[in-house]
């Protein structure tokens, strides 16, 4: 079991330079968990993609349905106090700290490409490339 951030979910569903690594992460550990916040962040990514005409609205609907199905048993609530403490000791946003808080609560790695998270929480966060090695 691993915590994945919204970027990793986007790489998994929207083909990009990191998609092959996202696929390898899934093959290595398909039990992905996320804070509830992932839904809003993922929808925002999809909206950005269809507003830029990278995908159409129908594909966005299909992708969000698949992602929700994948994540339906892996969604967790995180404590606000934990998130605030992590944000206070780092330069990460509260949004990013939700993923870190969940990883720490479950004592599992957070797999990400986010440079700030990787820098501020090296004991919790793992790069995609490192995870698949």
Buried (B, 14 or more C-beta within 10 A) or exposed (E): EBBBBBBBBBBBBBEEEBBEBBBBBBEEBEEBBBBEBBBEBBBEBBEEBBEEEEBEEEBBEEBBEEBEEBBEEBBBEBEEEBBEEBBEEBEBEEBBBBBBBBBBBBEBBBBBBBEBBBEBBEEBBBBBEEBBE
